[in-house]
Amino acid sequence: MTLNNDERELLRRISEADSPVEPSDYFHSIHPPNFPKSATEDDPRREAWVELQMNLYRAYIRLHELGLIQVVHPANGERGDLVVATEAGHDVPV
């Protein structure tokens, strides 16, 4: 199984967590914003960063589809899904 960089990094962080985590909590530390807060919506740096964030959501979905992570506490309106790495997820070299 081949994982891309975002999938590997997200899986690594989820696997290392001591308790269930909300994957999106890691998104800004994996790809921090590289533009000033005053940047307009159409600033190319902001648009590129938004695409990186969307790629992390895609990575989250793929990890779930591959059975490498599982939801242990579904989203409840106040927070997103809380997930853990599955046994298969822990076995993937990251």
Rosetta constraint file for C-alpha pairs under 8 A:
AtomPair CA 3 CA 7 HARMONIC 5.65 0.50
AtomPair CA 3 CA 8 HARMONIC 5.85 0.50
AtomPair CA 4 CA 8 HARMONIC 6.15 0.50
AtomPair CA 5 CA 9 HARMONIC 6.07 0.50
AtomPair CA 6 CA 10 HARMONIC 6.00 0.50
AtomPair CA 6 CA 55 HARMONIC 7.45 0.50
AtomPair CA 6 CA 56 HARMONIC 6.14 0.50
AtomPair CA 6 CA 59 HARMONIC 6.24 0.50
AtomPair CA 7 CA 11 HARMONIC 5.98 0.50
AtomPair CA 7 CA 56 HARMONIC 7.41 0.50
AtomPair CA 7 CA 59 HARMONIC 4.87 0.50
AtomPair CA 7 CA 60 HARMONIC 7.05 0.50
AtomPair CA 7 CA 62 HARMONIC 7.79 0.50
AtomPair CA 7 CA 63 HARMONIC 6.83 0.50
AtomPair CA 8 CA 12 HARMONIC 6.03 0.50
AtomPair CA 8 CA 94 HARMONIC 5.52 0.50
AtomPair CA 9 CA 13 HARMONIC 6.30 0.50
AtomPair CA 9 CA 30 HARMONIC 7.67 0.50
AtomPair CA 9 CA 94 HARMONIC 7.19 0.50
AtomPair CA 10 CA 14 HARMONIC 6.19 0.50
AtomPair CA 10 CA 23 HARMONIC 7.31 0.50
AtomPair CA 10 CA 26 HARMONIC 7.39 0.50
AtomPair CA 10 CA 56 HARMONIC 7.83 0.50
AtomPair CA 10 CA 59 HARMONIC 7.57 0.50
AtomPair CA 10 CA 60 HARMONIC 7.42 0.50
AtomPair CA 11 CA 15 HARMONIC 5.89 0.50
AtomPair CA 11 CA 63 HARMONIC 7.44 0.50
AtomPair CA 11 CA 68 HARMONIC 7.76 0.50
AtomPair CA 11 CA 69 HARMONIC 7.76 0.50
AtomPair CA 11 CA 85 HARMONIC 7.24 0.50
AtomPair CA 11 CA 89 HARMONIC 7.19 0.50
AtomPair CA 11 CA 94 HARMONIC 7.50 0.50
AtomPair CA 12 CA 16 HARMONIC 6.17 0.50
AtomPair CA 12 CA 94 HARMONIC 5.96 0.50
AtomPair CA 13 CA 17 HARMONIC 6.32 0.50
AtomPair CA 13 CA 26 HARMONIC 7.77 0.50
AtomPair CA 14 CA 20 HARMONIC 7.91 0.50
AtomPair CA 14 CA 21 HARMONIC 6.79 0.50
AtomPair CA 14 CA 23 HARMONIC 7.16 0.50
AtomPair CA 14 CA 83 HARMONIC 7.60 0.50
AtomPair CA 14 CA 84 HARMONIC 6.20 0.50
AtomPair CA 14 CA 85 HARMONIC 6.15 0.50
AtomPair CA 15 CA 84 HARMONIC 6.80 0.50
AtomPair CA 15 CA 85 HARMONIC 5.21 0.50
AtomPair CA 15 CA 89 HARMONIC 7.28 0.50
AtomPair CA 15 CA 90 HARMONIC 6.21 0.50
AtomPair CA 17 CA 21 HARMONIC 7.12 0.50
AtomPair CA 17 CA 84 HARMONIC 7.97 0.50
AtomPair CA 19 CA 84 HARMONIC 7.37 0.50
AtomPair CA 20 CA 72 HARMONIC 7.24 0.50
AtomPair CA 20 CA 82 HARMONIC 5.28 0.50
AtomPair CA 20 CA 83 HARMONIC 5.02 0.50
AtomPair CA 20 CA 84 HARMONIC 5.15 0.50
AtomPair CA 21 CA 25 HARMONIC 7.68 0.50
AtomPair CA 21 CA 81 HARMONIC 7.89 0.50
AtomPair CA 21 CA 82 HARMONIC 4.79 0.50
AtomPair CA 21 CA 83 HARMONIC 5.35 0.50
AtomPair CA 21 CA 84 HARMONIC 6.76 0.50
AtomPair CA 22 CA 26 HARMONIC 7.97 0.50
AtomPair CA 22 CA 79 HARMONIC 7.82 0.50
AtomPair CA 22 CA 80 HARMONIC 6.04 0.50
AtomPair CA 22 CA 81 HARMONIC 5.81 0.50
AtomPair CA 22 CA 82 HARMONIC 4.67 0.50
AtomPair CA 22 CA 83 HARMONIC 6.30 0.50
AtomPair CA 23 CA 27 HARMONIC 7.26 0.50
AtomPair CA 23 CA 60 HARMONIC 7.07 0.50
AtomPair CA 23 CA 81 HARMONIC 7.97 0.50
AtomPair CA 23 CA 82 HARMONIC 7.42 0.50
AtomPair CA 23 CA 83 HARMONIC 7.26 0.50
AtomPair CA 24 CA 28 HARMONIC 7.93 0.50
AtomPair CA 24 CA 57 HARMONIC 7.62 0.50
AtomPair CA 26 CA 30 HARMONIC 6.11 0.50
AtomPair CA 27 CA 31 HARMONIC 6.12 0.50
AtomPair CA 27 CA 32 HARMONIC 7.63 0.50
AtomPair CA 27 CA 53 HARMONIC 6.49 0.50
AtomPair CA 27 CA 56 HARMONIC 6.66 0.50
AtomPair CA 28 CA 32 HARMONIC 4.60 0.50
AtomPair CA 28 CA 33 HARMONIC 6.95 0.50
AtomPair CA 28 CA 53 HARMONIC 7.91 0.50
AtomPair CA 31 CA 49 HARMONIC 7.46 0.50
AtomPair CA 31 CA 52 HARMONIC 6.88 0.50
AtomPair CA 31 CA 53 HARMONIC 7.28 0.50
AtomPair CA 33 CA 46 HARMONIC 7.56 0.50
AtomPair CA 33 CA 49 HARMONIC 6.38 0.50
AtomPair CA 34 CA 45 HARMONIC 6.84 0.50
AtomPair CA 34 CA 46 HARMONIC 7.66 0.50
AtomPair CA 34 CA 49 HARMONIC 7.48 0.50
AtomPair CA 35 CA 39 HARMONIC 6.47 0.50
AtomPair CA 35 CA 45 HARMONIC 6.11 0.50
AtomPair CA 35 CA 46 HARMONIC 6.45 0.50
AtomPair CA 39 CA 43 HARMONIC 6.04 0.50
AtomPair CA 39 CA 46 HARMONIC 7.16 0.50
AtomPair CA 40 CA 46 HARMONIC 7.74 0.50
AtomPair CA 41 CA 46 HARMONIC 6.72 0.50
AtomPair CA 41 CA 47 HARMONIC 7.36 0.50
AtomPair CA 42 CA 46 HARMONIC 6.97 0.50
AtomPair CA 42 CA 47 HARMONIC 6.41 0.50
AtomPair CA 43 CA 47 HARMONIC 6.26 0.50
AtomPair CA 44 CA 48 HARMONIC 6.05 0.50
AtomPair CA 45 CA 49 HARMONIC 6.17 0.50
AtomPair CA 46 CA 50 HARMONIC 6.13 0.50
AtomPair CA 47 CA 51 HARMONIC 6.37 0.50
AtomPair CA 48 CA 52 HARMONIC 6.45 0.50
AtomPair CA 49 CA 53 HARMONIC 6.31 0.50
AtomPair CA 50 CA 54 HARMONIC 6.23 0.50
AtomPair CA 51 CA 55 HARMONIC 6.20 0.50
AtomPair CA 52 CA 56 HARMONIC 6.47 0.50
AtomPair CA 53 CA 57 HARMONIC 6.58 0.50
AtomPair CA 54 CA 58 HARMONIC 6.32 0.50
AtomPair CA 55 CA 59 HARMONIC 6.14 0.50
AtomPair CA 56 CA 60 HARMONIC 6.16 0.50
AtomPair CA 57 CA 61 HARMONIC 6.32 0.50
AtomPair CA 58 CA 62 HARMONIC 6.16 0.50
AtomPair CA 59 CA 63 HARMONIC 6.08 0.50
AtomPair CA 60 CA 64 HARMONIC 6.37 0.50
AtomPair CA 61 CA 65 HARMONIC 6.15 0.50
AtomPair CA 62 CA 66 HARMONIC 6.02 0.50
AtomPair CA 63 CA 67 HARMONIC 6.34 0.50
AtomPair CA 63 CA 68 HARMONIC 5.27 0.50
AtomPair CA 63 CA 69 HARMONIC 5.93 0.50
AtomPair CA 64 CA 68 HARMONIC 5.90 0.50
AtomPair CA 64 CA 69 HARMONIC 5.12 0.50
AtomPair CA 64 CA 70 HARMONIC 6.13 0.50
AtomPair CA 67 CA 86 HARMONIC 6.98 0.50
AtomPair CA 67 CA 88 HARMONIC 7.10 0.50
AtomPair CA 67 CA 89 HARMONIC 7.30 0.50
AtomPair CA 68 CA 85 HARMONIC 5.81 0.50
AtomPair CA 68 CA 86 HARMONIC 5.29 0.50
AtomPair CA 68 CA 87 HARMONIC 7.45 0.50
AtomPair CA 68 CA 88 HARMONIC 5.54 0.50
AtomPair CA 68 CA 89 HARMONIC 3.95 0.50
AtomPair CA 68 CA 90 HARMONIC 7.66 0.50
AtomPair CA 69 CA 83 HARMONIC 6.42 0.50
AtomPair CA 69 CA 84 HARMONIC 5.54 0.50
AtomPair CA 69 CA 85 HARMONIC 4.19 0.50
AtomPair CA 69 CA 86 HARMONIC 5.07 0.50
AtomPair CA 69 CA 89 HARMONIC 6.18 0.50
AtomPair CA 70 CA 83 HARMONIC 5.36 0.50
AtomPair CA 70 CA 84 HARMONIC 5.68 0.50
AtomPair CA 70 CA 85 HARMONIC 6.35 0.50
AtomPair CA 70 CA 86 HARMONIC 6.32 0.50
AtomPair CA 71 CA 81 HARMONIC 6.21 0.50
AtomPair CA 71 CA 82 HARMONIC 5.74 0.50
AtomPair CA 71 CA 83 HARMONIC 4.34 0.50
AtomPair CA 71 CA 84 HARMONIC 6.71 0.50
AtomPair CA 72 CA 81 HARMONIC 7.65 0.50
AtomPair CA 72 CA 82 HARMONIC 5.93 0.50
AtomPair CA 72 CA 83 HARMONIC 5.49 0.50
AtomPair CA 72 CA 84 HARMONIC 6.97 0.50
AtomPair CA 73 CA 81 HARMONIC 5.84 0.50
AtomPair CA 73 CA 82 HARMONIC 5.06 0.50
AtomPair CA 73 CA 83 HARMONIC 6.99 0.50
AtomPair CA 74 CA 80 HARMONIC 7.01 0.50
AtomPair CA 74 CA 81 HARMONIC 4.51 0.50
AtomPair CA 74 CA 82 HARMONIC 6.36 0.50
AtomPair CA 75 CA 79 HARMONIC 5.65 0.50
AtomPair CA 75 CA 80 HARMONIC 4.22 0.50
AtomPair CA 75 CA 81 HARMONIC 4.19 0.50
AtomPair CA 75 CA 82 HARMONIC 7.17 0.50
AtomPair CA 76 CA 80 HARMONIC 6.78 0.50
AtomPair CA 76 CA 81 HARMONIC 7.73 0.50
AtomPair CA 85 CA 89 HARMONIC 5.13 0.50
AtomPair CA 85 CA 90 HARMONIC 6.19 0.50
AtomPair CA 86 CA 90 HARMONIC 6.29 0.50
AtomPair CA 87 CA 91 HARMONIC 6.36 0.50
AtomPair CA 88 CA 92 HARMONIC 6.59 0.50
